[in-house]
Structures are given as C-alpha cells and as structure tokens.
Amino acid sequence: MTINRRHALLLGAALTVSLAATACGSSGGSGDSGGGGATATAAASQAVSDADLQKALDAGGTLTVWAWEPTLKQVVADFQQKYPKVKVDLVNAGTGNDQYTALQNAIKAGSGVPDVAQIEYYALPQFALSKAVSDLSAYGAGTLESTFTPGPWNSVHAGGPAVYGLPMDSGPMALFYNKDVFDKHDIEVPTTWDEYVVAAEKLHKADPKAYIGSDSGDAGFTTSMIWQAGGKPYTVDGTDVTVDFADPGTQKFTATWQKLIDGKLLASVPGWTDAWYKGLADGTIATLVTGAWMPANFESGVKAASGKWRVAPMPQWEAGGKATAENGGSSLAVPEAGANKTLAYAFVKYATVDEGVRTRIDGGAFPATTAQLQDPAFKDKEFPYFGGQKVNQVLAESAGQVAPGWSYLPFQVYANSIFNDTVGKAYTSATTLQDGLKAWQDASIKYGQEQGFTVK
C-alpha cells in the first residue's frame, strides 16, 4: 500500500458488471471464505505443479503487468535478473478506478489485456464475479492459506474455494497520533471511541485551531469503521445481494461519529491534499486512523513532524475489546484472457510469497504474510520518525485482530464512486450520517438491480 491508494479519487466512471456472461456459484463474500475445507478442495484441484511453474520460468517469455504500486519496480528488476529469459513490461495504467476501467475496456475489446493486474481487495469481487480473473487454485494457490494473515486471505476469495488473486500487502488499522500535541494538552491516548470523542472535545477546547482528526467523507474509511464495529451491511450469495445500513454495527459507528460532526470536532480537510499534509505537520490534525501502510507516507510526506508521531492500537467500541479492520491493500490477479497464465502466476507467486516479499517490505510495504509479520527483525525495527518506537509490533498485532465475516459488494467500485453524493452530504449539510447511508443504500440497490442482481 502506498500513498496512491488513498490519493486516487473514484470519479464515478464505474465498471459495468455483466451477469449475462457469468456462471455464478454461491458466494459468501470476501469475508466468509477460506478455511480448511476450501484449502483441501483447492489443493485437490491443482492442475499446475511447482515443476510446471519452474519449467515456464526456464522457458521464459514476455509478461505485461499492470500495477501502480512503486515497490514492484524493484521486484520486476530482481525477477528478471533471476529469470533472464522472462521479460516483464511493468505498466502504470492508472491508479485504482482508472486502471479498473482500462482493464474492463480491454477485456470487452478482447485485446490488450495484461497478464497480471493489481486489484485492490474491495474491487476484486467485481472482477471475480464476471470471471474476468482466473481462479488460481489450479496453480496451487489454495494451499497458501497459512502463508497469509486472515484479513487479506479472505479478501482474495469471492466465495467457496476459488482464489482470485494473491495478497500483495495488508492494511490492518491503527491509531497514529501526535504525541507532542497530546502531551502539551495532557490528553490520554484513547483506547475506546468514547474516549476518542472526549479527547476531541478537550483538544479543540484547548486549541480551537486543532482537531482530533480530519474527515470530509471517505467510503473506504467509513466501511472499515463499520467493519471494526461488527457491522455486516453487505451480504452476498452469488447474484443475491443485501445492502442494509440499519445493522447494529453501522449504528454504533454513526452514533459516535455524528457527535464528532455535530460538535465540529473534525477538520473538514480532504485527505492527501496540501492542507491535509500541513495539518499533520503542524499539529492541527492530531490523529489519523488508517492502515498499516501509512508509516512510509509519514516519512516522505510529513517530514517536518519527524519524532512527534507515535502509533497505538485502534480505539475499540467496547472497553477491553480487541478488534480491528482492514483499510486498503491490493492483490495481484491473473486476468482470464491473459496469454501466458502459468508464467503470470509464477511472477505473482514470486512477488507475493517468495523473494519479492522482502523487496517490497524493504521498500515500505506492509506485509500480508505471516512469516514476515512474525520475524523479529521486522517486529523489532525501530522507526526514528516515530521517536524510535517499534511500530511494527503494534501493526503486526493489529493484523491478527481483524474482525471476521466482512463482505464487499460485487459492484463496490461503483458504490464507492457515489459515496460523496450520498453519505458525503452529512459532512456539508444538515443530512445525518444515518440518512446519508440510507441514501447510499438505496442508490446501491438501484444500481445492482439495474445490473441484473437480485438486491434487497
């Protein structure tokens, strides 16, 4: 995960999900799959052996990889050095939604489809449902369950034993906070969201120019918060979809966050803007609740605040709780229309399971692999930017506490693109968060029905 993950704006040029060409099986959504049964089934169906993968690497060929994640540049260089008969053309076809639109257009045209594509977890179900990406179980991917942490592993499934990508990274959430600001105003680091509201009130009263955080409306952040609260607004069973933002987890989030909005306790500064960076640097934005990929972005984008920030566990909805959620993260998938899928999978495995993992960690990515998360060299790394704190200890613990059972819509790309037209109004008008979510729900249901889903 990099800064680009959150910098990308979903512009509304949504992918069209064609069900006419889809033979859909039962799907429990990205959060309900995986498990021993799935692994056993996938292992049994493996048709391509490790020897076959090595044979493809030795024979060589050309691969086109569409991805925007910067650490892959070094991964590609190392891969080509190890396998000199393979030429990898790494193409930045756009970030997030821009690439997905280009990929969908190439698939429809029947030409120009890459051999490998970076696809974020929230977008993967859309491509899986339309069979645009390959089930990697045939290449042995189903045996890799123990290689990855539960959150990312569940996110590369779209129900049943099928594996539609291998996790590149993960984004278990944590609380990044400005220790200097907290110390100056004698504010305790909040361990619950109720304490977070109290801290927000105390800070803003002490310094009207300072805010506990910033939020001008973000689909990924909102769904992650609902996820952590135990919400399950999306349920997916093949083409049968339910969207319900009246569930208890959602209401936990809206009740708390509405207090912050009503009290004008959040800076209305959009993320990844100059004003946002300035607020993080000068202490007027005192916390950031986001994914584990953030440290490298602090180091590169908020240099003036070096030594002032720290990382703590994500506040809980109930005292003593230990639940978090994912925010961001991507997989590498193999498009079904790719010309050399065996060689493509060999590259994907290299980048996500083998040597490429270390290269990407060294470049600032946060791993989705259990071995790296448990490695003392990784966990005990001291971060000068964060005052010498062993940040990865907090983040690695968070990775093991991701709440299970979360699902994304098979048209989440579209749903996210209309977030600001619905929920976003709660940040700019008298519309409440709950009313905004109801509008988002209604618009998502309407779109899903228009695309041929049975949605309620």
C-alpha positions in Angstrom: 0.0 0.0 0.0 1.2 3.4 -0.8 0.0 7.0 -0.8 -1.6 6.4 -4.2 -4.2 4.1 -2.6 -5.9 6.9 -0.8 -4.9 9.6 -3.2 -7.0 8.1 -6.0 -10.4 9.7 -6.3 -13.2 7.4 -7.5 -14.5 9.6 -10.3 -17.7 7.7 -11.0 -16.6 6.0 -14.2 -17.8 2.7 -12.8 -17.2 -0.7 -14.2 -20.2 -2.4 -15.6 -20.9 -5.9 -14.2 -22.4 -8.1 -16.9 -24.2 -11.0 -15.4 -25.3 -12.4 -18.7 -21.8 -13.9 -19.3 -21.4 -15.1 -15.7 -22.0 -18.5 -14.4 -22.1 -17.6 -10.7 -21.8 -20.1 -7.9 -22.7 -19.4 -4.3 -20.6 -16.7 -2.8 -20.3 -15.8 0.8 -18.3 -12.6 0.0 -14.7 -11.9 0.7 -15.0 -12.2 4.4 -16.8 -15.5 4.6 -14.5 -17.7 2.6 -11.2 -19.5 3.2 -10.8 -22.2 5.8 -9.5 -25.7 5.8 -12.3 -27.1 3.6 -11.5 -24.5 0.9 -7.8 -25.3 1.1 -8.3 -29.0 0.8 -10.6 -28.6 -2.2 -8.2 -26.2 -3.9 -5.3 -28.4 -3.3 -7.1 -31.4 -4.7 -7.9 -29.4 -7.9 -4.4 -28.2 -8.5 -3.5 -28.9 -12.2 -0.2 -27.0 -12.5 2.6 -28.3 -10.4 5.6 -26.4 -9.0 7.7 -28.2 -11.6 5.4 -26.8 -14.3 5.9 -23.3 -12.9 9.7 -23.7 -12.9 9.5 -25.0 -16.5 7.6 -21.9 -17.5 10.2 -19.7 -15.8 13.1 -21.5 -17.5 11.4 -21.3 -20.9 10.8 -17.6 -20.5 8.5 -15.3 -22.4 7.1 -11.8 -22.0 4.7 -10.6 -19.3 2.7 -7.4 -19.1 1.9 -6.3 -15.6 -0.5 -3.5 -14.8 0.2 -2.0 -11.4 0.8 1.3 -9.8 2.4 0.1 -6.5 6.0 1.6 -6.6 7.8 -1.3 -4.9 7.0 -3.6 -7.8 9.6 -1.8 -9.9 12.4 -3.3 -7.9 10.6 -6.7 -7.7 10.5 -6.8 -11.5 14.2 -5.9 -11.8 15.1 -8.7 -9.3 12.8 -11.2 -11.0 14.3 -10.5 -14.5 17.8 -10.9 -13.1 16.9 -14.3 -11.5 15.0 -15.4 -14.6 16.8 -13.8 -17.6 14.6 -15.4 -20.2 11.5 -13.6 -18.8 10.8 -10.0 -19.9 8.4 -8.1 -17.7 6.7 -5.0 -19.0 5.5 -3.1 -15.9 2.8 -0.6 -16.9 1.1 2.0 -14.8 -2.3 2.1 -16.5 -3.7 4.4 -13.8 -4.4 4.2 -10.1 -7.4 2.3 -8.7 -10.6 3.1 -10.6 -8.7 4.4 -13.7 -6.9 1.1 -14.1 -10.1 -0.9 -13.5 -11.9 1.0 -16.2 -9.0 0.4 -18.6 -8.9 -3.3 -17.7 -12.6 -3.7 -18.2 -12.4 -2.0 -21.6 -9.5 -4.2 -22.7 -11.5 -7.3 -21.6 -14.5 -6.2 -23.6 -12.4 -5.4 -26.6 -10.7 -8.8 -26.4 -7.2 -7.2 -26.8 -4.6 -5.5 -24.8 -5.4 -7.5 -21.6 -2.4 -7.7 -19.3 -1.0 -10.9 -17.9 -1.1 -9.7 -14.3 -3.1 -6.9 -12.8 -3.0 -5.2 -9.4 -6.6 -5.1 -8.0 -7.5 -3.8 -4.6 -9.4 -6.1 -2.2 -12.6 -4.0 -2.4 -12.7 -4.2 -6.2 -11.7 -7.9 -6.6 -15.2 -9.4 -6.2 -16.4 -7.4 -9.2 -13.8 -9.0 -11.5 -14.2 -12.4 -9.9 -18.0 -12.5 -10.4 -17.7 -11.8 -14.1 -15.0 -14.4 -14.4 -12.6 -11.7 -15.7 -9.8 -13.0 -13.4 -8.6 -16.6 -13.1 -9.2 -19.0 -10.2 -5.6 -19.6 -9.1 -6.5 -22.8 -7.2 -5.4 -24.7 -10.3 -1.9 -23.3 -9.8 -1.7 -24.3 -6.1 -2.9 -21.1 -4.6 -5.4 -22.8 -2.4 -2.5 -24.4 -0.4 -1.2 -21.0 0.7 -3.8 -20.2 3.4 -1.3 -20.4 6.2 1.1 -18.1 4.3 -1.2 -15.1 4.7 -2.9 -13.3 7.6 -6.7 -13.9 7.7 -7.9 -10.5 6.5 -6.0 -10.4 3.2 -6.5 -14.1 2.6 -10.3 -13.8 3.0 -10.3 -10.8 0.7 -9.0 -12.7 -2.3 -11.9 -15.1 -2.2 -15.4 -14.5 -3.6 -17.0 -17.5 -2.0 -16.1 -21.2 -2.0 -12.6 -22.5 -2.6 -11.7 -20.2 -5.5 -8.7 -17.9 -5.1 -8.8 -14.9 -7.4 -5.5 -13.2 -6.5 -2.6 -13.4 -4.1 -2.3 -10.7 -1.4 0.4 -8.1 -2.0 0.0 -6.3 1.2 -2.4 -5.5 4.0 -3.8 -2.6 5.9 -4.8 -3.5 9.4 -5.8 -0.3 11.1 -4.2 1.6 14.0 -4.2 5.0 15.6 -1.4 7.3 14.5 -1.2 10.2 17.0 0.9 13.3 17.5 2.5 12.7 20.9 3.7 16.3 21.2 0.1 17.6 20.9 -1.3 15.1 23.3 1.4 15.8 25.9 1.0 19.6 25.5 -2.7 19.4 26.3 -2.4 16.5 28.8 -4.6 14.2 26.7 -4.5 10.5 27.3 -4.3 8.2 24.2 -7.8 6.9 23.7 -8.4 3.2 23.9 -12.2 3.4 23.1 -14.1 5.5 20.7 -16.0 7.2 23.6 -12.6 8.3 24.9 -11.7 9.5 21.4 -14.7 11.8 21.5 -13.7 13.1 24.9 -10.1 13.7 23.7 -11.5 15.5 20.6 -13.6 17.8 22.8 -10.7 18.5 25.2 -8.2 19.3 22.4 -10.5 21.6 20.4 -11.4 23.5 23.6 -7.8 24.0 24.5 -6.8 25.0 20.9 -9.7 25.9 18.6 -7.4 25.6 15.6 -6.6 21.9 16.5 -8.7 18.9 15.7 -8.5 15.3 16.8 -8.6 14.2 13.1 -9.9 15.1 9.7 -12.8 13.6 7.7 -14.6 15.1 4.8 -16.2 11.8 3.8 -14.4 8.7 2.6 -16.0 5.4 1.5 -13.1 3.2 2.4 -12.7 4.7 5.9 -16.5 4.5 6.6 -16.8 0.9 5.6 -13.7 0.0 7.6 -15.1 1.7 10.7 -18.4 -0.2 10.3 -16.4 -3.4 9.8 -14.5 -2.9 13.1 -17.8 -2.2 14.9 -19.0 -5.7 13.8 -21.3 -4.4 11.1 -22.2 -6.5 8.1 -24.2 -4.2 5.8 -23.3 -6.3 2.8 -24.2 -9.9 2.3 -23.5 -11.7 -1.0 -24.7 -15.1 -2.2 -23.9 -15.4 -5.9 -26.1 -12.8 -7.6 -28.3 -12.3 -4.5 -27.1 -9.3 -2.6 -28.4 -7.5 0.5 -27.5 -3.9 1.4 -28.6 -2.9 4.9 -27.0 0.1 6.8 -29.5 -0.3 9.6 -27.5 -3.1 11.2 -26.2 -2.6 14.8 -22.5 -2.3 13.8 -23.3 0.6 11.4 -25.4 2.3 14.1 -22.5 2.1 16.6 -20.4 4.0 14.1 -22.9 6.6 13.2 -23.9 7.4 16.8 -20.3 8.1 17.7 -19.1 9.8 14.5 -22.2 12.0 14.4 -21.1 13.5 17.7 -17.8 14.5 16.2 -19.5 16.0 13.1 -22.1 17.9 15.2 -19.5 19.2 17.5 -17.4 20.4 14.6 -14.5 18.4 16.1 -13.1 17.1 12.8 -11.2 19.2 10.3 -13.0 19.2 7.0 -9.8 18.7 5.1 -9.8 16.1 2.4 -7.0 13.5 2.7 -3.9 13.7 0.6 -4.2 17.4 -0.1 -1.6 20.1 0.7 -3.8 21.3 3.6 -4.0 17.8 5.0 -0.2 17.4 4.9 0.2 20.8 6.5 -2.3 19.8 9.3 -0.4 16.6 10.0 2.9 18.5 10.1 1.9 21.5 12.3 -0.3 19.6 14.8 -3.7 21.0 13.8 -4.6 17.4 12.8 -3.6 15.3 15.8 -4.6 11.8 14.8 -5.0 9.6 11.8 -6.9 6.3 12.0 -5.7 4.3 8.9 -4.0 1.2 7.6 -0.6 -0.2 8.4 0.8 1.1 5.1 0.9 4.7 6.4 4.4 4.9 8.1 6.3 5.3 4.8 3.9 8.1 3.8 4.5 10.0 7.1 8.2 9.7 6.5 8.0 11.0 2.9 5.1 13.4 3.2 5.2 14.9 6.7 8.9 15.3 7.3 8.6 18.4 9.5 6.9 16.3 12.2 9.6 13.7 12.5 9.9 12.4 16.1 6.4 13.8 17.1 4.2 11.0 16.0 3.5 7.5 17.5 1.3 4.5 16.8 -1.2 2.9 19.2 -3.9 0.2 18.8 -7.1 1.3 17.1 -9.7 2.5 19.7 -12.4 -0.1 20.5 -16.1 0.1 20.5 -16.2 -1.5 23.9 -13.6 -1.3 26.7 -11.2 -4.3 26.6 -12.1 -5.2 23.0 -9.5 -6.4 20.5 -11.0 -5.9 17.1 -9.7 -4.0 14.1 -10.4 -3.9 10.4 -8.5 -3.6 7.1 -8.2 -0.3 5.3 -6.6 -0.6 1.9 -4.4 -3.3 0.4 -4.2 -5.0 -3.0 -3.8 -8.4 -4.7 -2.1 -9.4 -7.8 -4.6 -11.2 -10.1 -4.2 -13.1 -13.4 -6.8 -12.0 -16.0 -8.6 -14.9 -17.6 -7.8 -13.5 -21.1 -4.1 -13.4 -20.4 -1.9 -15.1 -22.9 0.5 -16.9 -20.6 -1.2 -17.7 -17.3 1.3 -20.2 -15.9 4.2 -17.8 -16.3 2.0 -15.0 -14.9 1.2 -17.0 -11.8 4.9 -17.8 -11.3 5.5 -14.0 -11.3 2.6 -13.4 -8.9 3.9 -16.0 -6.5 7.4 -14.6 -6.6 6.1 -11.1 -5.8 3.8 -12.1 -3.0 5.1 -15.3 -1.5 8.8 -15.7 -2.4 11.8 -13.3 -2.6 9.6 -10.3 -3.8 8.0 -10.0 -0.4 11.3 -8.9 1.3 12.0 -6.5 -1.5 8.6 -4.9 -1.1 8.9 -4.7 2.7 12.3 -3.0 2.3 10.5 -0.5 0.0 7.9 0.4 2.7 5.1 -2.1 2.0 3.3 -3.7 4.9 3.3 -7.5 4.5 0.3 -9.8 4.3 2.5 -12.8 5.0 2.6 -14.4 8.5 6.2 -15.3 8.4 7.3 -11.7 7.8 4.9 -10.4 10.4 6.4 -12.8 13.0 10.0 -12.1 12.0 11.8 -10.4 15.0 13.8 -8.3 12.5 10.6 -6.9 11.2 8.8 -6.5 14.5 11.7 -5.0 16.4 12.6 -2.5 13.8 12.9 1.0 15.3 11.5 3.9 13.4 13.4 7.2 14.0 10.4 9.1 12.6 8.2 7.7 15.4 10.7 8.5 18.1 12.4 5.1 17.9 9.1 3.3 18.5 8.9 -0.3 17.3 5.9 0.5 15.3 5.6 -2.9 13.6 4.8 -4.6 16.9 1.6 -2.6 17.1 0.7 -3.1 13.5 1.5 -6.8 13.5 -0.7 -7.3 16.5 -3.5 -5.5 14.7 -3.1 -7.8 11.7 -4.1 -10.7 13.8 -7.2 -8.9 15.2 -9.1 -8.2 12.0 -12.8 -8.9 12.6 -14.0 -11.8 10.5 -17.1 -12.0 8.3 -16.8 -8.8 6.2 -18.0 -8.8 2.6 -17.7 -6.2 -0.2 -20.3 -5.8 -2.9 -19.6 -7.3 -6.3 -20.1 -3.7 -7.5 -18.2 -1.9 -4.8 -16.3 0.2 -7.3 -19.5 1.8 -8.4 -20.8 2.1 -4.8 -17.7 3.9 -3.7 -17.9 6.3 -6.6 -21.3 7.6 -5.4 -20.4 7.9 -1.7 -19.8 11.7 -1.8 -23.2 12.2 -3.5 -24.9 10.4 -0.6 -23.1 9.9 2.7 -20.8 12.8 1.8 -23.6 15.3 2.3 -23.5 14.5 6.1 -20.3 16.5 6.2 -21.6 19.5 4.3 -25.2 19.9 5.2 -27.9 19.0 7.8 -28.1 15.5 6.5 -27.2 12.9 9.2 -24.8 10.1 8.6 -27.6 7.6 9.1 -29.7 9.4 6.4 -26.7 9.6 4.1 -26.0 5.9 4.5 -29.7 5.2 3.7 -29.3 7.2 0.5 -26.2 5.3 -0.3 -28.0 2.0 0.4 -30.9 3.0 -1.9 -28.6 4.1 -4.7 -26.5 0.9 -4.5 -29.6 -1.3 -4.5 -31.0 0.5 -7.6 -27.7 0.1 -9.4 -27.4 -3.5 -8.5 -30.9 -4.3 -9.7 -30.2 -2.5 -13.0 -27.1 -4.7 -13.5 -29.2 -7.9 -13.0 -28.5 -8.6 -9.4 -31.3 -9.6 -7.0 -30.7 -6.9 -4.4 -32.7 -6.1 -1.3 
